[in-house]
Amino acid sequence: MRRGPSLKAAGVLSACLSFSLLASGGRDHDEGDRHHEEPNVSLTQEQYLSAGIKTEKAARRSFAIEVEALGEIASDTDRVVQLRPQVSGTAADILVSIGDTVDAGDVILVYRPGADGAEGPALTASRPGVVVGLFVAPGSHLDTAVPVATLADISRLRCSLDVYEKDIARIKKGQAVRFSATAFPKETFDGIVTYISPRVDPHSRTIRVRADIANQGGRLKFGMFIVGRIRVSVRSVLAVSESAIQKYEGRTIVFVASKKTPGRYVFAPNAVTIGERSGSYVEVTSGLKVSDEVAVKGSFLLKSELAKEEMGGHSH
């Protein structure tokens, strides 16, 4: 007879414990959610203006997806022409040196044909180029079968790029390439893929890709190291300026402008997932929508203010 009350009391105690655990678990979950929900950052008009904050709407942009590879300009070129005299004779006056740039029609040398010693015709450049070979000295005998000078056309140079094995499936002949060189950090040079090697280097696991580079002004030199960015595709993506992206507590965030309240500017820290980069813009694959207005200047200050807001919130 005594077991009844005891069992009933045990059941009541068990139910109370279960309710207590459920209630406690619910509070912990809510507190966890509140902890991960970042507060908005609110600035006065004076703070906003003094910080120089600028905003820009997230928008869809055409992204050129590129594969980057290191490379080197070839030490020579097959775009050369050999200059020979029209008749045999003796070199009289040589007007160029190795490395000189010439235009079509420029005089390379003057020579005397035959044995009478009279000054004869001039040998001229048949095309623009750089003198890369000179095989004659004053008084030398000239023969119509023997070249006296070599001109190289450096308006377009060959180069080799080392593309990693993981990227090679996306590389095709005819694709556009942007080149940069440390000597000209603010400039790019256009090129095109002309050849893809069938062989993988066993040590570097790269494939040799050749390209031609348009050498504006002849500034690029034989043997220079370069960086090539091969355009493998173009697609439309949602993107923001790279300056809008901030890292905060292990997450990637941007600050989205909320509706302005009288005298204040409010920004919400949105967690985002980013993808490809193109120029100064970054693809956003989640966390933003078209026309969201994000801070592209002053976002670091907003991150500092966010940290202050959170510290203030924890102190209450």
C-alpha positions as CSV (number, residue, x, y, z in Angstrom):
1,M,0.0,0.0,0.0
2,R,2.9,2.4,0.6
3,R,4.3,1.8,-2.9
4,G,1.4,3.8,-4.6
5,P,2.3,7.2,-3.1
6,S,6.0,6.6,-3.6
7,L,5.5,5.8,-7.3
8,K,3.2,8.8,-7.7
9,A,5.8,11.1,-6.1
10,A,8.6,9.7,-8.3
11,G,6.4,10.3,-11.4
12,V,5.8,13.9,-10.4
13,L,9.5,14.4,-9.7
14,S,10.4,12.9,-13.1
15,A,7.9,15.2,-14.8
16,C,9.3,18.2,-13.0
17,L,12.8,17.3,-13.9
18,S,11.9,16.8,-17.6
19,F,10.1,20.2,-17.7
20,S,13.0,21.9,-16.0
21,L,15.5,20.4,-18.6
22,L,13.2,21.4,-21.5
23,A,12.8,24.9,-20.2
24,S,16.5,25.2,-19.5
25,G,17.3,23.9,-23.0
26,G,14.9,26.4,-24.6
27,R,16.6,29.3,-22.8
28,D,20.1,28.2,-23.8
29,H,18.9,28.0,-27.5
30,D,17.4,31.4,-27.4
31,E,20.4,32.9,-25.8
32,G,22.6,31.2,-28.4
33,D,20.5,32.7,-31.2
34,R,20.7,36.1,-29.7
35,H,24.5,35.7,-29.3
36,H,24.9,35.0,-33.0
37,E,22.6,37.7,-34.2
38,E,24.8,40.8,-34.7
39,P,23.4,44.2,-33.6
40,N,23.0,46.9,-36.1
41,V,25.5,49.8,-36.2
42,S,23.9,53.2,-35.7
43,L,25.8,56.4,-36.5
44,T,25.0,60.0,-36.0
45,Q,25.1,62.2,-39.1
46,E,28.3,63.8,-37.7
47,Q,29.9,60.3,-37.3
48,Y,28.8,59.3,-40.8
49,L,30.2,62.3,-42.5
50,S,33.5,62.4,-40.6
51,A,34.1,58.7,-41.4
52,G,33.6,59.5,-45.1
53,I,31.4,56.4,-45.6
54,K,30.3,55.7,-49.1
55,T,27.7,53.2,-50.3
56,E,27.1,51.3,-53.5
57,K,24.2,49.1,-54.6
58,A,24.9,45.4,-55.1
59,A,24.4,44.7,-58.8
60,R,24.8,42.0,-61.4
61,R,28.0,42.3,-63.3
62,S,29.7,40.4,-66.2
63,F,32.6,38.5,-64.6
64,A,35.6,37.4,-66.6
65,I,36.7,34.2,-64.9
66,E,40.4,33.9,-65.3
67,V,43.1,31.3,-64.6
68,E,46.4,32.9,-63.4
69,A,49.8,31.5,-64.4
70,L,53.4,32.5,-64.2
71,G,55.5,32.7,-67.3
72,E,58.4,34.1,-69.2
73,I,58.7,35.9,-72.5
74,A,60.8,33.9,-75.0
75,S,64.4,34.9,-75.5
76,D,64.0,35.2,-79.2
77,T,61.3,35.5,-81.9
78,D,60.6,33.8,-85.2
79,R,59.3,37.1,-86.6
80,V,62.6,38.1,-88.2
81,V,63.9,39.2,-91.5
82,Q,67.4,38.8,-93.0
83,L,68.8,41.8,-94.9
84,R,71.1,41.1,-97.9
85,P,72.6,43.5,-100.5
86,Q,71.2,43.6,-104.0
87,V,74.6,43.2,-105.5
88,S,78.1,42.2,-104.2
89,G,80.4,44.9,-103.0
90,T,82.2,46.4,-100.1
91,A,80.6,47.9,-96.9
92,A,81.3,51.7,-96.7
93,D,79.3,53.1,-93.9
94,I,77.2,51.2,-91.2
95,L,74.5,53.4,-89.7
96,V,73.0,51.1,-87.1
97,S,74.1,49.1,-84.0
98,I,72.7,46.1,-82.3
99,G,69.5,47.0,-80.4
100,D,68.6,50.0,-82.5
101,T,64.9,50.3,-83.5
102,V,64.3,51.1,-87.2
103,D,61.4,51.9,-89.4
104,A,60.7,50.6,-92.9
105,G,63.0,52.5,-95.3
106,D,65.7,53.5,-92.7
107,V,69.2,53.1,-94.0
108,I,71.2,50.2,-92.5
109,L,74.4,50.6,-94.4
110,V,75.9,52.2,-97.6
111,Y,78.1,50.0,-99.8
112,R,80.2,50.2,-102.9
113,P,79.3,47.6,-105.6
114,G,81.9,46.2,-107.9
115,A,85.7,47.0,-107.9
116,D,85.7,50.6,-109.0
117,G,85.2,51.9,-105.5
118,A,82.4,54.3,-106.3
119,E,79.7,54.6,-103.6
120,G,76.7,52.7,-104.5
121,P,73.2,52.0,-103.2
122,A,72.1,51.9,-99.6
123,L,70.7,48.8,-97.9
124,T,67.4,49.8,-96.1
125,A,65.1,48.1,-93.6
126,S,62.3,46.3,-95.4
127,R,60.0,46.5,-92.3
128,P,60.0,48.1,-88.8
129,G,61.9,46.2,-86.1
130,V,64.9,46.0,-83.8
131,V,68.4,45.2,-85.1
132,V,69.2,41.9,-83.4
133,G,72.1,40.8,-85.7
134,L,74.8,42.7,-87.5
135,F,77.4,40.7,-89.4
136,V,79.4,43.3,-91.2
137,A,82.1,45.9,-90.5
138,P,83.4,48.8,-92.7
139,G,85.4,47.4,-95.5
140,S,83.9,44.0,-95.3
141,H,83.1,42.2,-98.6
142,L,79.4,41.8,-99.2
143,D,77.7,38.9,-101.0
144,T,74.1,38.8,-102.2
145,A,73.8,35.3,-100.6
146,V,75.0,36.3,-97.1
147,P,72.9,38.3,-94.7
148,V,74.4,41.5,-93.3
149,A,71.8,42.2,-90.6
150,T,68.8,40.7,-88.9
151,L,65.7,42.6,-87.9
152,A,63.2,41.3,-85.4
153,D,59.6,42.4,-85.3
154,I,58.9,42.9,-81.5
155,S,55.4,44.3,-81.9
156,R,54.2,40.8,-80.9
157,L,56.2,38.4,-78.7
158,R,56.0,34.8,-77.7
159,C,55.8,33.6,-74.2
160,S,55.3,30.4,-72.2
161,L,53.0,30.0,-69.2
162,D,53.0,27.2,-66.7
163,V,49.3,26.2,-66.0
164,Y,48.5,23.9,-63.1
165,E,47.1,20.5,-64.0
166,K,43.8,21.2,-62.1
167,D,43.1,24.2,-64.4
168,I,44.2,22.8,-67.8
169,A,40.7,21.4,-68.7
170,R,39.5,25.0,-68.9
171,I,42.3,26.3,-71.2
172,K,41.7,26.4,-75.0
173,K,43.5,27.8,-78.0
174,G,42.3,31.2,-79.0
175,Q,41.4,32.3,-75.4
176,A,42.3,35.9,-74.5
177,V,45.1,36.5,-72.0
178,R,45.9,39.6,-69.9
179,F,49.6,40.0,-69.1
180,S,51.4,42.1,-66.5
181,A,55.1,42.6,-65.8
182,T,56.8,43.9,-62.6
183,A,58.4,46.6,-64.8
184,F,55.0,48.1,-65.6
185,P,52.8,47.3,-62.6
186,K,49.9,49.6,-63.7
187,E,49.7,48.3,-67.3
188,T,48.3,45.2,-68.9
189,F,49.2,43.7,-72.3
190,D,46.8,41.7,-74.4
191,G,47.5,38.3,-75.8
192,I,46.0,35.1,-77.1
193,V,46.7,31.3,-76.4
194,T,48.3,29.7,-79.4
195,Y,49.5,26.3,-78.1
196,I,48.9,23.8,-75.3
197,S,51.5,21.2,-74.6
198,P,50.3,17.6,-74.4
199,R,52.8,16.8,-71.7
200,V,52.6,17.4,-67.9
201,D,55.8,18.4,-66.1
202,P,56.3,15.5,-63.6
203,H,57.9,17.8,-61.0
204,S,55.8,20.9,-61.0
205,R,52.6,19.2,-62.3
206,T,52.1,22.1,-64.7
207,I,51.4,22.2,-68.5
208,R,53.2,24.5,-70.8
209,V,50.9,27.0,-72.6
210,R,52.2,29.4,-75.2
211,A,50.7,32.7,-76.1
212,D,51.4,35.7,-78.3
213,I,51.6,39.2,-76.6
214,A,50.9,42.5,-78.2
215,N,53.9,44.5,-77.2
216,Q,52.7,48.1,-77.3
217,G,55.6,50.6,-77.7
218,G,58.1,47.7,-77.6
219,R,58.4,48.0,-73.8
220,L,58.4,44.3,-73.1
221,K,61.8,42.7,-73.4
222,F,63.0,39.2,-74.3
223,G,63.3,36.9,-71.3
224,M,61.1,39.1,-69.0
225,F,59.1,37.3,-66.3
226,I,55.3,37.9,-66.6
227,V,52.0,36.9,-65.1
228,G,49.3,35.8,-67.5
229,R,45.5,35.7,-66.7
230,I,43.7,33.5,-69.2
231,R,40.0,34.3,-69.6
232,V,38.2,31.0,-69.5
233,S,34.6,32.2,-69.3
234,V,32.3,35.2,-68.8
235,R,29.2,35.0,-66.7
236,S,26.7,37.4,-64.9
237,V,27.0,37.4,-61.1
238,L,25.8,39.4,-58.2
239,A,28.9,41.4,-57.0
240,V,30.1,44.1,-54.7
241,S,33.2,46.1,-54.5
242,E,36.1,44.3,-52.8
243,S,36.4,47.1,-50.3
244,A,32.9,46.2,-48.9
245,I,34.1,42.8,-47.7
246,Q,35.1,42.5,-44.0
247,K,36.1,39.5,-41.8
248,Y,34.4,39.5,-38.4
249,E,34.7,36.6,-35.8
250,G,35.5,34.1,-38.5
251,R,32.8,35.1,-40.8
252,T,32.6,37.2,-44.0
253,I,30.3,40.2,-43.7
254,V,29.2,43.4,-45.5
255,F,27.3,46.3,-44.0
256,V,23.9,46.9,-45.6
257,A,22.4,50.3,-45.2
258,S,19.0,50.2,-43.4
259,K,16.2,52.8,-43.6
260,K,17.5,56.0,-42.2
261,T,16.0,57.2,-38.9
262,P,15.9,60.9,-38.2
263,G,19.5,62.1,-37.6
264,R,21.0,58.6,-37.8
265,Y,22.5,56.1,-40.3
266,V,21.9,52.5,-39.6
267,F,23.9,49.6,-41.1
268,A,23.1,45.8,-40.7
269,P,26.1,43.4,-40.7
270,N,25.1,40.7,-43.2
271,A,27.0,37.4,-43.3
272,V,27.7,36.6,-47.0
273,T,29.4,33.8,-49.0
274,I,31.8,35.0,-51.7
275,G,32.9,33.4,-54.9
276,E,35.1,34.5,-57.8
277,R,37.0,37.8,-58.0
278,S,37.3,40.0,-61.1
279,G,39.2,43.2,-61.0
280,S,38.1,45.2,-57.9
281,Y,34.8,43.3,-57.5
282,V,33.8,40.1,-55.6
283,E,31.0,37.7,-56.4
284,V,28.5,37.2,-53.6
285,T,26.7,33.8,-53.8
286,S,24.5,34.3,-50.7
287,G,23.6,36.9,-48.1
288,L,22.7,39.8,-50.5
289,K,20.2,40.7,-53.1
290,V,20.3,43.0,-56.1
291,S,20.0,46.7,-55.0
292,D,21.1,46.1,-51.4
293,E,23.1,49.2,-50.6
294,V,26.4,48.3,-49.0
295,A,29.2,50.4,-47.5
296,V,32.2,50.3,-49.8
297,K,34.2,53.0,-48.0
298,G,34.4,53.2,-44.2
299,S,33.4,49.5,-43.7
300,F,36.4,49.0,-41.4
301,L,35.1,51.7,-39.1
302,L,31.7,50.1,-39.1
303,K,33.3,46.9,-38.1
304,S,35.0,48.7,-35.2
305,E,31.7,50.2,-34.2
306,L,30.1,46.7,-34.3
307,A,32.6,45.4,-31.9
308,K,31.9,48.3,-29.5
309,E,28.1,47.6,-29.8
310,E,28.6,43.9,-28.9
311,M,30.9,44.8,-26.0
312,G,28.3,47.2,-24.7
313,G,25.5,44.6,-25.1
314,H,27.5,42.0,-23.1
315,S,28.1,44.4,-20.3
316,H,24.4,44.8,-19.5
